[in-house]
């Protein structure tokens, strides 16, 4: 149970930011506090946990004490009209929450998806809240990482569109999802330094429904930015920054086996990389790439993915000899548990034995004593291309540790 006062953010903006995640408001008794319900995940398998979150707003002019119920009774109804009962249990002790005026708090309940529940879109209704209806997609097997994020965005967009009040800002936000890892790590190679990366992709054409996604609905604009930061020099300068926009077609599961343990995906497109500098320090390259993925899901709840990326350089200065150092193939391997370790490795081979290795490991921080979002993240790098500026220089083995938002 988390209570977080908001003094600078207008309450109207806060509501707008939560609008795509819920379908209704219900008034709490007594002091007229508002509560918004939302599902933490858009899809679930039978037997898995369903997390229901309630965000309580105090719209009164004075402080308000709210005691959340220990349980919430709810029902799941499929397209054929068949219903199943659910009981959500409060995830923290039912202590009273004291909310100052115009603030909010988040409350979480959890339930288990019934065994034998049919696959498909289900409507979740909470007893005592007739105006609240949430959509939950029940799947057979485990959706891929990209499909999960697409369902999250498209599911929210579809629900809001049905309500008739999807704003342009909401459409823009629902089309954005993570792409490459997002992290900040610190190390001590020749003095303290940091490496960080931000990355996202924007879906250019969203379908009316995830089930109706066609070829054009899988086109994305991507952007990744990676920087190396010198922390030991007096002015603490940035050593170099790589700007990496791309346009690509991506689908996480082009084919799935009947048992849904094997799947094949594809990411292919065009990308540009440059460091934004002038004259002798300028670096710039372009490539067309194709990246198939072969995925296997283990019964224990983890996925192993093999994702080689084949690159063909175009409109790139041949005298810079980028392929000799950055190679034509990125060999990528990743193993990730549903709620645990995420391990990945990259190997690329340039000319004349110029090899590069990057290894990454992540563990969810909410499974530590910190109980916070994000991941404890470690990265090992050895080889060429850590920065575009010094792509011809071999980096000595480096280990950095920090936090990842997306591993």
Secondary structure, DSSP 8 states (H G I E B T S, - for coil): -EEE--SSS-HHHHHHHHGGG-S-EEE-SSS--EEEEEES-SEE-TTSEEEEEEEEE--SSS-EEEE--SEEEEEEE-TTS-EEEEEEEESS---EEEE-TT-EEEEEEEEE--TT--SEEEEEEETTEEEEEEEEEE-SS---HHHHHHHHHHHHHHHHHHHT---HHHHHHHTEE--S-EEEEEEESSSEEEEEEEEEEEESS--SSGGG--GGGGEEEEEEEEEEEE-SSTT--EEEEEEEEEEEEEEEEEEE-TTSSEEEEEEEEEEEEE----GGG--EEEEEEEEEEEEEEETTTEEEEE--EEEEE-S--GGG-HHHHH-SEEEEEEEEETTS-EEEEEEEE-GGG-EEEEEEEEEEGGGSTT--SSEEEEEEEEES-SSSTTTTS-EEEEEEEEEEEE-
